[in-house]
Amino acid sequence: MTRLSLALCSLVLAALPSTAAFADPISFNFNFSNSDFSGSGVLTADSTSTAGVYEIVGVTGDVVIGKTTNAISGLLAAGSFPADGPNDNLLFFPELPAPFGAFDASGVSFALANGAGKLNLFLGEGQDLKLTGGKQDEQAGAITVTEASPVPEPGSLALLGTGVLGLAGIVRRRLAS
């Protein structure tokens, strides 16, 4: 019976590495700036079926317009803002080769706290990053998107594996007595 329990534990441990190495959602740090405004924060995204394309599901951070700092209060639903070219809330990472960037022409939209407005970061006609939210589109300048430190999933899998081995030891002792 001990050989059977050891074989069963070995089979479970062999199957564990085939699970995903990183858990969804994935976090990305972002920042952008020009002479009129700047912003930074964290985008939370889920993988899509297309490699390198992520659906943004959450955003936190701040946008400074002039001398006023506005907190980002939340992500706007895809297709809801702006009216003339609705956002798709897609992130391309690693960034697609030139002339593409982290966002496409639809962009990502979010609301600012205290009713300070809604903003959309998108790739403009001249392939420059732009910001919609005021009276007109403004150049957002360069945007930097980097992947935040991933959740250490391999460590979680090792912890699960040692737990399975511990259970095997308990089962072995009970069956031996």
Secondary structure, DSSP 4 states (H G I P E B T S, - for coil): -HHHHHHHHHHHHHHGGGS-SSPSSEEEEEEEE-SSEEEEEEEEEEE-SSTTEEEEEEEEEEEEETTEEEEEEEEPPTT-S-TTS----EEESSPPSTT--SS-SS-EEEEEGGGTEEEEEEE-TTS-EEEESSSS-EE---EEEEEPPPP-HHHHHHHHHHHHHHHHHHHHHHHH-
